[in-house]
Amino acid sequence: MFGAAIISYGTNTGYSGTYFVQGYGTNSSAITEFDVDAATSGFYNVDLSYSSANGTTILDLYLNGPLLETVSLSGIANANTWTDKTVSVFLIAGINRIAYGAISNGTSNGVALDYINVTPGSGTITSYEVSSSQYTLGGTAVAQTNSSAQVEPR
């Protein structure tokens, strides 16, 4: 956790364990990180358990450092109600860091995070190839062909 994100047991009920994370007000510094050990490279579903009694909330989702996408979390009945938001991500084999961060415009206000659950998912890997002579190389770059090369999305 970084910035304004804090561990709390507050007055909320219904969360899974002893504590949850809050502090996602209008402060854009709140970030909660989860380290996940993926057995193999591939697509995984990440279920975030959260509570958002102040209406729809928006968080940034980071994967291994860079911003991956912005996630919209639907508002729920009250602070004692928890629900899940599922996103599909491509994880590399080994340790991956998944982080949820507040948005600076205040749209992250009032959200509380409970846990993530990561399960195998499915998806399509799209590869791109440059084959036009209009693309030129510079410096010491050399064009090569390797039909057995494996491409993993970043």
Stockholm file with secondary structure:
# STOCKHOLM 1.0

chainA/1-154         MFGAAIISYGTNTGYSGTYFVQGYGTNSSAITEFDVDAATSGFYNVDLSYSSANGTTILDLYLNGPLLETVSLSGIANANTWTDKTVSVFLIAGINRIAYGAISNGTSNGVALDYINVTPGSGTITSYEVSSSQYTLGGTAVAQTNSSAQVEPR
#=GR chainA/1-154 SS CBTTCEEECCSCCCCSSSCEEEEESSCTTCEEEEEEEESSSEEEEEEEEEEETTSCEEEEEEESSSEEEEEEECCCSSTTCCEEEEEEEEECSEEEEEEEEECTTTTTTTEEEEEEEEEECCCCCCCCCCCCTTSCCCTTCCCCCCTTCCCCCC
#=GC SS_cons         CBTTCEEECCSCCCCSSSCEEEEESSCTTCEEEEEEEESSSEEEEEEEEEEETTSCEEEEEEESSSEEEEEEECCCSSTTCCEEEEEEEEECSEEEEEEEEECTTTTTTTEEEEEEEEEECCCCCCCCCCCCTTSCCCTTCCCCCCTTCCCCCC
//
